[in-house]
Amino acid sequence: MDGTTTTVVIDVGEDEAGGRIDRFLGHRFYPAYSRSFLTGLIASGEILVNGRSVRPAYRIGIGDRIEAHLAPQTESSPAPEPIPLSILYEDEHILVIDKPSGMVVHPGPGTKSGTLVNALLNHDPAIAKVGIVFRPGIVHRLDANTTGAMVIARTNHARVHLVEQFKTKRVKKEYRALCLGQIPFDSDYIDLAIGKDPHKPDRMRIDPEDGKPSSTFYEVVERFEGATHTKAMPATGRTHQIRVHLAQIGFPIIGDPVYGRQAVAVHKAALQRAREAGEPSVDVRRHMLHAHRLTLDHPVREERVTFESPLPSDMTAVLEFLREHRALPSD
């Protein structure tokens, strides 16, 4: 394989019908992909039958159309590492963790250890068999420096159920963001298409022509001089969506070095002047974005459940400073 994702479409014929999809694909793609790897792709929704997710035990029928998105199989599985986890909730089906700042969700180019996946495998080795081998149990992600609530699947049944909820927008997410500037409206929708920045592969940008439809509803929680505490509820799940949308309307997230670079530079300079003058100040070391609340259908009990992560200490410190001084250091 050349390292890129390949899409393969198979129309099931009469001689192929009746068998389990995991066994069928295991024979079809041997030896390029192992059956266990393919089973993980099926369970995670990367392989569809007639446009829908199925279980690995699904028996294929005549005329079924199988669509497989095949990423390169990794040579080795992530290793368990004794990294502490802050757990908000767990049962035999799901695990909800409070992700700290600085933690990458799963191994990738340049990051082979110290990830959330490494910590999860240490907490529950059985998660290694859930979903895709290099990101077992993972059904959604947060940026490395975004904190807050994340749900993890502990079984393949739970993973299929959760992936479907994210696809159909049954999962409701509420973030808290501290933005630079005073947002004028109490609440509003930001409907701006987002696509990759062709000049900077790690960045996204507003792209009305080729971007994917993206919508974020925000609501002001608290206003200060030059800053706003905001709720943000994304209706879609694009990479960096909240950060891109808030920056585009002129209110980047405090501390965001990618989409609020100029504001970060102004804040650092003002912070240094405040320290030199012996004036009150507060340091900001990352973008102030937190996944505060997550609401979904439990994959087995099928009741609506909500999990909440309290604001982390660094965001609380900024808010306490703002409430006391009503403004951040500025020009």
Number of C-alpha atoms within 10 A of each C-alpha: 10 7 9 9 12 12 11 11 13 13 15 16 13 10 9 14 16 14 14 17 24 24 17 16 19 19 13 12 12 10 9 11 18 14 19 16 18 26 26 26 23 28 27 29 24 20 26 21 22 12 12 12 19 19 21 19 14 16 15 20 19 13 14 16 17 20 18 21 17 17 16 14 17 13 8 8 15 21 19 20 17 12 15 11 15 12 14 17 13 13 8 10 17 20 17 21 22 22 26 18 21 14 17 22 22 21 19 12 5 6 11 13 17 19 22 25 28 26 22 27 20 19 16 11 14 14 22 25 17 25 30 24 22 21 21 28 29 25 21 13 15 19 15 17 19 21 25 27 27 25 24 25 25 26 21 23 19 23 27 22 21 26 21 18 17 16 12 10 15 15 18 16 21 19 22 23 27 25 27 25 20 17 21 10 9 12 15 13 15 17 13 20 19 24 21 17 14 10 8 9 8 10 15 22 21 19 15 12 9 11 16 16 15 20 21 19 16 23 17 19 14 15 21 18 14 17 23 25 23 22 22 25 20 21 18 19 18 17 18 15 23 26 23 23 25 22 18 16 10 14 23 30 31 27 24 22 16 17 24 23 14 12 20 23 13 13 21 16 14 17 22 15 16 16 13 9 9 9 11 12 19 17 14 18 14 19 25 26 29 27 25 23 19 20 16 20 16 16 19 12 9 10 10 12 11 14 18 19 21 14 16 17 9 16 19 13 15 20 22 13 16 22 13 9 14 15 19 22 22 15 9
